[in-house]
Amino acid sequence: MKHQLLIVLFVFVAASCSTIPKGYTLSKFSFNDKYHNSYIMNRIPDYGDGHLDGCLVMGEMFLSLKSSEGSIVKGQIKDVESKDSLANANIKIYFLNSVEPLQLSSDSNGNFEFYKKSKINQINVEYVGYRNLAINFEGRKLFQ
């Protein structure tokens, strides 16, 4: 009996760990108020024991960027579900032909800004308790 109970428990844990929870909201990215979610790398989590995202379901982020005709880009990072600002998020901006990324932190309202010195290849955002967000601009028309 104990053996059968352990097998049932193992199957239950394995099955519950390998799927995205019902109602789970994926990360989002917008530029000048238009969504570009296809730019997000690994947007759909790979949950499961031994998988990329493991068994711990983490929060998801919403990154919003705005830029006018100048070279100043303004961004904001929020929780995708609650819309709460994420203060002190770590942001890395990878420019074309730059060895090191530009590293920033969001302020208490989740805001940040930077000067776009050349074409942007990628933006990475990290925040404790959240899945990392990576936006890939390589071969895309945004930020050219």
Summary of the structure (lengths in Angstrom):
residues: 144
radius of gyration: 18.4
end to end distance: 65.1
largest distance: 70.5
contacts: 385
relative contact order: 0.18
helix: 13%
strand: 35%
